[in-house]
Amino acid sequence: EGYPGIPRTILVDASHGAKSLWVGHLEIEPGARVTTHIHPDTEEAMVIVEGTLEAVLGDEVVTLGPGDTVLAPAGVKHGFVNRSESKAALMASFPKTSFERLTAD
């Protein structure tokens, strides 16, 4: 399950034969947001591949661009907002094929 209005393409998961990896691509239109959330049992790595995003990681808020990487440890809130006028995109990965997401807003 993804985020409303944010196209997500799953590139690697159990349906692709993975035993311990999930990789996805998210497109974030201007004004859209990946709501602040946590994954209680796993970390998540995200790489910005296009555009500019405002990222929340714990109590920090930073602006990220192409090539920037974020590591959200298990249980740490994180999310993104596209405050620009151009589309942004990121790749996300987890070291397991399924994971729990809890809203932190």
N, C-alpha and C positions, 0 to 999 in steps of 0.2 A: 504494500500500500504506500502510495506516495503522498505528495502535497497537492492540494487543490490548485489547479492552474499552472503547475510546474511539470512539464513533460519529463519523464524519467525513462531511461533505457537501461535495462539490466543487461550487462555484458557478460558477467560470470556469476553463476550461483550453482546450486545443486542440480538444477535442470540442465546445466551445461556440463555436468560431470564433476564439478568441484566438490572436494571433501571438506575444505576449511577456508574458503575464500568467497567473498561477495564483492563485485565491482559494478558500479553504476555511473551513468552520465546524467546530469540534471541540467536543464536549460531554464534560466531564471530571467524572465522578461522584466523590463523597467517597471519599478514599483512593486514587484512581486517579492515574496519572502519565504524562506524556509524557516518555519516557526522554531523558536527556541525549544530545545528538547534535550533529553539525556538518553544514553544507552547504559543501563545499570550494570551490565555484565561484560561489556566489550568496548575497546577503543575503536575510534574511527579516524582514518586519514583522508584528507580532502586536498585536492590540487586544483587551483583555479586555472582553467584552460582558455577562458575568453572573458573579456570585459573586466569590470570593477565591481567588487562586492564589499559591503560593510559586514564584518564578521563579529559575532559575539562568542567569546570563549571564556567561560567562567565569568569573572567580573570585568574582563577587558573587552574593549571595542576597538577594532582596527580596520583599516581599509586595505584590501588585498587586490592584486592584479595578476595577470597571467604568469604562471610559474611559481606563485606563492603557495606554500603548503601549510596546512593546519593539522595538528594532531590533537584530537579531543580524547583525553583519557576516559576510561569507564567512569560513569557517574558525574562527569563535568558537563554543565549546560553549554550548548552551542547552537548557532543558527546564523542565517545570512539574510541580508536585505540588499536588493539592487536599487540603489538610489540614483543611478545614472539614467541616461536616455537611450542606452544601447543594451542589447541582450548580453547576459553573462552566462557562463557555463562552468561547471566543475565536475571532476571525477571524484567519486567517493569509494572507499574500500574498507572492508571489515575482515578480520581474520577468522571468520566463521560464515557459514552459508545462510544462517538465519539469526535474527537479533530482535531484541525488544526495544521499542522507542516510546518514551514517556514524555508528554508535553511538559515544558518547564515555564511557559509564559504565565 
